[in-house]
Amino acid sequence: MSAVADVRPALLEHLKDLRLPTVRECYEDTARRAERETLSYEQYLLEVITRECEQRRKSKVQRLLKDSALPLEKSLQNFDLKRLPAKAARQLRTLLDGSFLDRKENVLVFGNPGSGKSHLLTALAQELVVGKERKMHFTKCALLMQDLLAAKRDLRLSREIKRLSRYDGLIIDDLGYLQQSRDDMEVVFTLLAERYERGSVLMTSNLPFSKWEAIFKDAMMTAAAIDRLVHHSVIIELNIPSYRVEHAKKNQQAESQGENG
């Protein structure tokens, strides 16, 4: 039996114990290539370890994306950046470096329905997951409220808020889209208060601050919520027409031209 044959079972076992599956899969083929190309031991080792690291990073990003609950179809590649106002485009470019998460800053996006608020934040979050390996989580405000209310009913609200605290950025979509009672919004306020200066909140809303009392149903709670969100924040205003309306108009014009052609 050759020396290589003697070494192989022990090497495979050690690589299994060290949890290096990619090295286990590629070390033999890479060794043969190293012989052909007369690579040094260090170059060979770098090759197999690099492949292991690349695969681990890819697997980590896939786990983070799955855990994020982000609608992955709303990516930056699918977003029409030309529709953004110049200031909003500059803000987006700055946010893409992810440093606002380290500073626990919030991102608040306002605009009419269909202006691209949700797509913008979703695309930003995806870029931060894939490019920076940041922990992000997406939820509709109404669904978040239901989860928090269920946790409060089961006497585990603090545990649920702690679970959400492990995310660098919590995306809360469509604040104020559906009317809720004051008691319902109290749990959302509790979450916002707990995340203040501890973790970033990325939020979209159709309503300006001046109308938020209609959301929280209480002047004092409204003022406190706004104060916590705005203190360390980037505010993006999308005062642009609805993308869906524009798209429908273009389709209608195309159909009319086709009929007249």
C-alpha positions in Angstrom: 0.0 0.0 0.0 1.4 3.4 -1.0 2.2 6.2 1.5 -0.6 8.3 0.0 -3.1 5.6 0.5 -2.0 5.3 4.1 -2.4 9.0 4.8 -5.8 9.5 3.1 -8.1 8.0 5.7 -6.5 9.8 8.6 -6.5 13.1 6.6 -10.1 12.8 5.8 -11.0 12.0 9.4 -9.0 15.0 10.6 -10.6 17.3 8.1 -14.0 16.0 9.2 -13.2 16.7 12.9 -12.0 20.2 12.0 -15.2 20.8 9.9 -13.5 21.6 6.7 -15.8 20.0 4.1 -14.7 22.1 1.2 -11.0 21.2 1.8 -12.0 17.5 2.0 -13.7 17.8 -1.4 -10.9 19.7 -3.2 -7.6 18.8 -1.6 -6.8 15.9 -3.8 -7.6 17.6 -7.2 -5.8 20.7 -6.0 -2.7 18.6 -4.9 -2.5 17.1 -8.4 -2.7 20.6 -10.0 -0.1 21.8 -7.5 2.3 19.1 -8.7 1.7 19.9 -12.4 2.2 23.7 -11.8 5.0 23.2 -9.2 3.2 25.2 -6.6 4.9 25.6 -3.2 3.4 24.1 -0.1 2.3 27.5 1.0 0.6 28.2 -2.3 -1.2 24.9 -2.2 -2.3 25.5 1.4 -3.5 29.0 0.5 -5.5 27.6 -2.4 -7.5 25.0 -0.4 -8.0 27.3 2.6 -9.2 30.1 0.3 -11.8 27.8 -1.3 -13.0 26.8 2.2 -13.3 30.5 3.3 -15.2 31.4 0.1 -17.7 28.5 0.5 -18.2 29.4 4.2 -18.9 33.1 3.3 -21.3 32.0 0.6 -23.2 29.7 3.0 -23.2 32.4 5.7 -24.7 35.0 3.3 -27.4 32.4 2.2 -28.3 31.9 5.9 -28.5 35.6 6.5 -30.7 36.2 3.5 -33.0 33.4 4.5 -33.2 34.7 8.1 -33.8 38.3 6.9 -37.2 37.4 5.3 -36.4 40.0 2.7 -38.4 39.9 -0.6 -35.4 39.1 -2.7 -37.0 40.1 -6.0 -36.8 43.7 -4.8 -33.0 44.0 -5.4 -30.9 47.0 -6.3 -30.4 45.7 -9.8 -34.2 45.8 -10.3 -34.6 49.3 -8.8 -34.8 52.2 -11.2 -32.2 54.5 -9.7 -32.9 57.2 -12.3 -36.3 57.9 -10.6 -34.7 58.9 -7.3 -34.4 62.6 -6.5 -30.8 63.7 -6.5 -30.6 64.0 -2.7 -32.1 60.6 -2.2 -29.6 59.0 -4.6 -26.7 60.6 -2.7 -28.1 59.3 0.6 -28.5 55.8 -0.8 -24.8 55.8 -2.0 -23.7 56.8 1.5 -25.9 54.2 3.3 -24.5 51.4 1.2 -21.3 51.4 3.2 -23.3 50.2 6.2 -21.5 52.4 8.7 -24.9 53.8 9.9 -25.6 50.4 11.4 -22.4 50.7 13.6 -23.6 54.1 14.7 -27.1 52.7 15.5 -28.7 55.3 13.2 -32.2 54.9 11.7 -33.3 55.3 8.1 -36.8 56.8 7.6 -38.3 56.8 4.1 -41.4 58.8 3.3 -43.4 59.1 0.1 -46.6 58.4 -1.6 -47.9 54.9 -2.3 -46.0 53.3 -5.2 -43.0 55.7 -4.9 -40.6 52.8 -4.2 -40.0 53.2 -0.5 -40.2 49.5 0.3 -38.1 48.5 -2.7 -35.4 51.1 -1.8 -35.0 49.8 1.8 -35.2 46.1 0.7 -32.5 46.7 -1.9 -30.3 48.5 0.6 -30.7 45.7 3.1 -29.9 43.0 0.6 -26.7 44.9 -0.4 -25.7 45.1 3.3 -26.3 41.3 3.8 -24.5 40.2 0.7 -21.7 42.8 0.6 -21.1 43.4 4.4 -22.6 40.2 6.0 -24.9 42.4 8.2 -27.8 40.9 10.0 -31.0 42.4 8.7 -34.7 41.5 9.2 -37.7 42.6 7.2 -41.3 42.8 8.4 -44.5 44.5 7.6 -45.6 46.8 10.5 -49.0 45.0 10.8 -47.4 41.6 11.0 -44.8 42.9 13.5 -47.6 44.2 15.7 -49.4 40.9 15.6 -46.3 39.0 16.6 -45.6 41.5 19.5 -49.2 41.3 20.7 -49.1 37.5 20.7 -45.8 37.7 22.6 -47.4 40.1 25.1 -50.4 37.9 25.6 -48.1 34.9 26.3 -45.9 36.9 28.7 -42.9 36.7 26.5 -42.8 40.2 25.0 -39.3 41.0 26.5 -38.0 37.7 25.0 -39.4 38.6 21.5 -37.8 42.1 21.7 -34.5 40.6 22.7 -34.7 38.1 19.8 -35.2 41.1 17.4 -32.3 42.9 19.0 -29.8 40.5 17.4 -30.4 42.1 14.1 -28.2 45.1 13.1 -31.1 46.6 11.2 -34.8 46.0 11.6 -36.9 47.0 8.5 -40.4 48.0 9.5 -42.5 48.4 6.3 -45.7 50.5 5.9 -46.0 52.2 9.3 -49.5 53.7 9.4 -50.8 51.9 6.4 -53.5 50.1 8.4 -55.4 51.7 11.3 -54.7 50.2 14.7 -55.8 50.8 18.2 -53.7 52.7 20.8 -53.2 49.4 22.7 -52.0 47.7 19.6 -49.5 50.4 18.8 -48.1 50.4 22.4 -46.2 47.2 21.7 -44.6 48.7 18.6 -43.6 51.8 20.6 -42.1 49.5 23.3 -40.0 47.9 20.6 -38.9 51.3 19.2 -38.0 52.5 22.7 -35.9 49.4 23.4 -34.0 49.7 20.1 -33.2 53.4 20.7 -29.4 53.8 20.4 -29.1 50.0 20.5 -30.0 49.0 17.0 -31.0 50.6 13.7 -34.6 50.8 12.5 -35.3 51.2 8.8 -38.9 52.3 8.3 -41.2 53.3 5.5 -44.4 55.4 5.9 -46.9 57.1 3.7 -47.7 59.6 6.4 -45.5 62.6 7.4 -44.7 63.1 11.1 -47.5 65.7 11.4 -50.0 62.9 10.9 -48.4 60.3 13.2 -50.8 61.0 16.0 -53.4 59.2 13.9 -51.1 56.1 14.1 -50.3 56.0 17.8 -53.6 57.5 19.0 -51.8 59.4 21.7 -50.0 62.8 21.5 -47.3 61.9 24.1 -46.6 58.5 22.7 -46.4 60.0 19.2 -43.9 62.7 20.3 -41.8 60.1 22.1 -41.7 57.7 19.1 -40.7 60.5 16.7 -38.1 61.8 19.1 -36.4 58.3 19.4 -36.5 57.7 15.7 -35.3 61.1 14.5 -32.5 61.7 17.1 -30.0 59.6 15.1 -31.5 59.2 11.6 -31.3 59.7 7.9 -34.6 60.9 6.4 -35.2 60.1 2.7 -38.1 61.8 1.0 -39.4 60.2 -2.2 -41.7 63.0 -3.6 -42.1 61.2 -6.9 -45.1 59.7 -8.8 -46.2 56.2 -8.2 -44.1 53.7 -10.2 -47.1 51.4 -10.7 -49.2 54.3 -12.1 -46.4 55.3 -14.4 -45.9 51.8 -15.6 -49.6 51.3 -16.2 -49.7 54.6 -18.3 -46.7 53.5 -20.4 -48.4 50.1 -21.1 -51.6 51.8 -22.0 -49.7 54.2 -24.4 -47.9 51.3 -26.0 -51.2 49.4 -26.5 -52.8 52.5 -28.1 -49.8 53.0 -30.4 -50.0 49.4 -31.4 -53.7 49.7 -32.2 -53.1 52.8 -34.3 -50.1 51.4 -36.0 
